[in-house]
Amino acid sequence: MKLRHIFGLCLLLLLGGCQHQTPQVAQPTAWLKPGTKVTLPRPSLDTPIRSQQMLTGRFNGQQQSLVIMLDANQQQLRLVGLSPVGIRLFMLTYDDKGIHTEQSIVVPHLPPASQVLADVMLSFYPVSRWQSHLPTGWRLRDVENTRQLTDSKGQVIMEVHYQQFDAQRLPISLEQRAFHYQISINYLDK
C-alpha cells in the first residue's frame, strides 16, 4: 500500500470547493507498516483531550503545515483540519458508529481517515488501550519522554517524543519509520 503524507491532502483539499461526506466501516483498521494492519481501539477516552496544534510534516523532501483541532472524550474523537490561515479543510469523527469524514474534495491515493486517526491515537491514547490490538510480538511502550512502537523483530516502527505542559504530557514530534514521514507538533493553546 502506497501512502502519501496527510499534509499533501491538506493542500489538495484547499483547492477544492465542494463538500463530500464519507461514512467508514464500524470496525476501522489502519496499517502499522506495509503488510501489518490492526483494528483501532474504541474512540472513547476517560480523560478528555482538547487541543489546537500546528502540525508541520515532512515527506519525500517536502514540508507542509496545517492546524489541527483535536477533541477526544468518552463518546468520540474529532479532528478538524484547517489551513494555516484558518480555512476548514476536513473533519474526521470517530465514534461507536465508525469513522465519518467531511472534506472539500475526494482525492485518490491519499491516506484514509483511519491512518490519520491511528497516528493520533498511538500518540495520545494510553498504551494500555493499544495492547490487545497489536499483533503478536509487537510492543508499544513509554520510556521517559518517548513512546516506541516496535514490531515482532524489535525494529522501531514509530517513535513519538513528548514534553510536559503544566500537568500534561503531550506529543511534540512523531516519526513513522515504516512509511517515512515526520510530524512536528506546536501547541497553539499552551
SEGUPA-856581 format. One line per 10 residues: their letters; for each residue x, y, z of C-alpha. Coordinates in Angstrom, 2 decimals, always signed. Example, Ala and Ser with C-alpha at 12.3 -4.5 7.8 and 13.67 -1.06 7.14 Angstrom:
<rs>
AS = +12.30/-4.50/+7.80 | +13.67/-1.06/+7.14
</rs>
This chain:
<rs>
MKLRHIFGLC = +0.00/+0.00/+0.00 | +1.47/+3.33/-1.06 | +0.73/+6.09/+1.44 | +1.13/+9.76/+0.82 | +1.59/+12.25/+3.52 | -1.51/+13.73/+5.19 | -0.23/+17.21/+4.56 | -0.43/+16.68/+0.82 | -4.12/+16.09/+1.44 | -4.46/+19.48/+3.05
LLLLLGGCQH = -3.04/+21.38/+0.10 | -5.25/+19.48/-2.32 | -8.31/+19.95/-0.11 | -7.63/+23.67/-0.05 | -8.04/+23.73/-3.83 | -11.44/+22.01/-3.75 | -14.77/+23.69/-3.35 | -17.45/+21.04/-2.89 | -18.13/+19.24/+0.35 | -18.17/+15.44/+0.45
QTPQVAQPTA = -19.20/+13.16/+3.32 | -17.93/+9.61/+3.61 | -19.01/+7.18/+6.33 | -16.49/+4.43/+7.06 | -16.91/+0.92/+8.47 | -17.72/+0.46/+12.18 | -14.51/-1.52/+12.89 | -11.84/+0.75/+11.36 | -8.40/-0.63/+10.61 | -5.06/+1.01/+9.90
WLKPGTKVTL = -1.62/-0.05/+8.67 | +1.25/-0.07/+11.17 | +3.69/-0.92/+8.39 | +3.26/-2.45/+4.92 | +1.55/-5.81/+5.34 | +0.56/-5.27/+9.00 | -2.95/-3.97/+9.67 | -4.70/-3.55/+13.05 | -8.16/-2.68/+14.29 | -8.23/+0.72/+16.00
PRPSLDTPIR = -9.17/+0.86/+19.69 | -12.57/+2.29/+20.59 | -12.60/+6.09/+20.41 | -13.76/+6.74/+23.98 | -11.26/+8.32/+26.33 | -11.72/+8.59/+30.10 | -9.67/+11.79/+30.41 | -10.84/+14.23/+27.70 | -8.31/+15.92/+25.43 | -8.87/+19.28/+23.74
SQQMLTGRFN = -6.02/+20.74/+21.80 | -5.17/+23.13/+18.98 | -1.94/+22.30/+17.17 | +0.15/+23.46/+14.25 | +1.48/+20.33/+12.55 | +4.48/+20.52/+10.25 | +5.04/+17.38/+8.25 | +7.97/+16.22/+6.17 | +7.60/+13.56/+3.49 | +9.62/+12.94/+0.31
GQQQSLVIML = +11.70/+16.09/+0.84 | +8.64/+18.33/+1.11 | +7.37/+20.20/+4.15 | +3.78/+21.34/+4.72 | +1.81/+22.68/+7.68 | -1.76/+22.67/+8.90 | -3.71/+23.46/+12.04 | -5.49/+20.58/+13.80 | -8.19/+20.90/+16.42 | -8.41/+17.69/+18.44
DANQQQLRLV = -11.34/+16.88/+20.72 | -11.49/+13.42/+22.32 | -13.88/+12.41/+25.09 | -15.93/+9.44/+26.31 | -18.17/+9.44/+23.22 | -15.91/+10.29/+20.27 | -12.67/+11.56/+18.81 | -12.94/+14.51/+16.43 | -10.23/+16.10/+14.30 | -10.76/+19.29/+12.34
GLSPVGIRLF = -8.03/+20.28/+9.87 | -7.54/+23.92/+8.92 | -5.16/+25.64/+6.56 | -2.55/+27.86/+8.28 | -4.85/+30.84/+7.55 | -7.91/+29.16/+9.10 | -9.82/+27.68/+6.13 | -11.51/+24.41/+7.13 | -10.13/+21.53/+5.06 | -11.66/+18.44/+6.65
MLTYDDKGIH = -13.34/+16.98/+9.70 | -12.96/+13.40/+10.93 | -15.21/+11.96/+13.62 | -14.68/+8.53/+15.14 | -17.47/+7.23/+17.37 | -19.23/+3.92/+18.10 | -20.78/+4.02/+14.60 | -17.38/+4.23/+12.86 | -15.36/+6.93/+11.12 | -17.14/+9.75/+9.35
TEQSIVVPHL = -15.30/+12.27/+7.17 | -16.20/+15.59/+5.64 | -13.71/+17.05/+3.20 | -13.64/+19.57/+0.38 | -12.83/+17.07/-2.37 | -12.11/+13.38/-2.73 | -8.51/+12.84/-3.76 | -7.26/+9.37/-4.78 | -4.02/+7.86/-3.40 | -4.13/+9.70/-0.08
PPASQVLADV = -4.19/+8.08/+3.36 | -7.61/+7.05/+4.61 | -9.07/+8.64/+7.73 | -8.18/+5.56/+9.78 | -4.45/+6.12/+9.10 | -4.64/+9.68/+10.40 | -6.57/+8.51/+13.46 | -4.06/+5.72/+14.10 | -1.23/+8.28/+14.42 | -3.32/+10.45/+16.73
MLSFYPVSRW = -4.41/+7.51/+18.87 | -0.91/+5.99/+19.04 | +0.37/+9.38/+20.25 | -2.37/+10.48/+22.65 | -4.13/+7.35/+23.92 | -2.78/+5.31/+26.84 | -0.54/+2.35/+25.94 | -3.00/+0.04/+27.71 | -5.70/+0.91/+25.14 | -3.50/-0.50/+22.36
QSHLPTGWRL = -2.15/-3.72/+23.90 | -4.95/-6.04/+22.76 | -4.94/-4.52/+19.25 | -1.26/-5.05/+18.43 | -0.09/-8.12/+16.50 | +1.70/-10.89/+18.38 | +5.19/-9.80/+19.41 | +4.58/-6.10/+18.80 | +5.12/-3.64/+21.67 | +4.06/-0.11/+22.42
RDVENTRQLT = +5.93/+1.27/+25.41 | +6.74/+4.53/+27.10 | +10.28/+5.24/+28.26 | +10.57/+8.65/+29.93 | +9.59/+11.21/+27.26 | +9.49/+8.77/+24.34 | +6.93/+6.24/+23.11 | +8.07/+3.49/+20.75 | +6.10/+1.07/+18.64 | +8.24/-1.95/+17.77
DSKGQVIMEV = +7.44/-4.93/+15.59 | +7.95/-8.61/+16.48 | +11.64/-8.35/+15.46 | +12.25/-5.40/+17.80 | +12.52/-2.90/+14.93 | +11.22/+0.60/+15.80 | +8.28/+1.36/+13.51 | +7.13/+4.61/+15.10 | +8.62/+6.92/+17.71 | +6.83/+9.75/+19.50
HYQQFDAQRL = +8.59/+12.35/+21.65 | +6.77/+14.16/+24.46 | +7.11/+17.32/+26.52 | +5.45/+18.24/+29.81 | +2.99/+21.17/+29.58 | +1.73/+22.01/+33.08 | +0.37/+18.64/+34.27 | +0.01/+17.17/+30.78 | +2.48/+15.03/+28.84 | +1.88/+15.91/+25.18
PISLEQRAFH = +3.48/+14.68/+21.94 | +5.77/+17.20/+20.21 | +7.07/+15.03/+17.36 | +6.28/+11.78/+15.60 | +8.46/+9.76/+13.25 | +6.77/+6.98/+11.28 | +9.75/+4.99/+10.02 | +7.86/+2.36/+8.02 | +6.14/+5.00/+5.85 | +8.99/+7.56/+6.04
YQISINYLDK = +7.37/+10.70/+7.38 | +7.91/+13.01/+10.36 | +5.49/+15.39/+12.08 | +6.43/+18.24/+14.42 | +3.67/+19.48/+16.74 | +3.42/+23.02/+18.15 | +0.55/+23.71/+20.56 | -1.40/+26.89/+19.90 | -3.32/+26.72/+23.18 | -0.42/+26.12/+25.60
</rs>
